[in-house]
Amino acid sequence: MAKAKRYGQDSQKLKSFTMRGILLYLLPAPVLITAIVSFLRGDVSAIITNSIAFALFLLAATLARRGFLQEKLYHDSTLIKAPKLPYKTVSALFLSIATFYTSYFATDNTFILSILLGLASFVGFYLYYGFDPRSDKIGDLPVGVNAEDVIEITQNARARITKLKSLKRELSDFASKEHLQSIIWETEEIITSIEKDPADLSRARKFFKIYLARTENITEEFVENLKNNNIDEKMTANYNRLLKSVQETIKEQKEKLNDDDILRLDVQIEALTKQINHEGV
């Protein structure tokens, strides 16, 4: 039941995200129609002008899409650096330029009015979509834990999870899909746990760099052989045994993390008890 609920939540988030920015692609539709009409009439000057305007709008929409992807990763992560390239901000600038260009060159509006329309589109983008995140999500890290290491390791792990999700769609065996999906969910929980409490990074580092990487490599080889019809029942059974082994490793990893949490809690309680006794509270 929990898995079904989780799948539903992920599907709703994905649907909501895939629709974001669709207006930016629909915005230049009139320009495209005008360019087509100009082509039918044989008006070369109008074809060039409207084509340039359409290309500018399309570039703005594409850059915005890249910005939305960065923003989604930023908000989905507990510990992450702010995006280096402000795609949304650049998209707003190109949208403003596209609006000005279309108004001044394609519709023959005055220069001042075109400038105002360009500024209005820039402000409208900001009010509707906002700009790129500018602050790092670092938080209070334990002593001896480097933020760069945590971000690099967790982001690499998320990249491998994304690759595994893509490979899972290529699998034909139901059991293989189930095992791999379980590994994906459990690993995502470990990543989230590490981002919330980076002190556990040393325990999970080996799992991320060895077991998860190996699972990705073997799954990629399995899928490649599957496409070439080189997979039989024995190889599928061996692959499923490997996935089960990884699942067991994940369970052990999560238990170690939980045990470590309990150990640290015991230490904190013992220290607090000594402090209370010393102060006579």
Secondary structure, DSSP 8 states (H G I E B T S, - for coil): -HHHHHHHHHHHHHHHHHTTTHHHHHTTHHHHHHHHHHHHHT-HHHHHHHHHHHHHHHHHHHHHHHHHHHHHHHHH-SSB---SS-HHHHHHHHHHHHHHHIIIIIS---HHHHHHHHHHHHHHHHHHH-----S-B-----TT--HHHHHHHHHHHHHHHHHHHHHHTT---HHHHHHHHHHHHHHHHHHHHHHH-GGGHHHHHHIIIIIIHHHHHHHHHHHHHHHTT---HHHHHHHHHHHHHHHHHHHHHHHHHHHHHHHHHHHHHHHHHHHHHHHT-
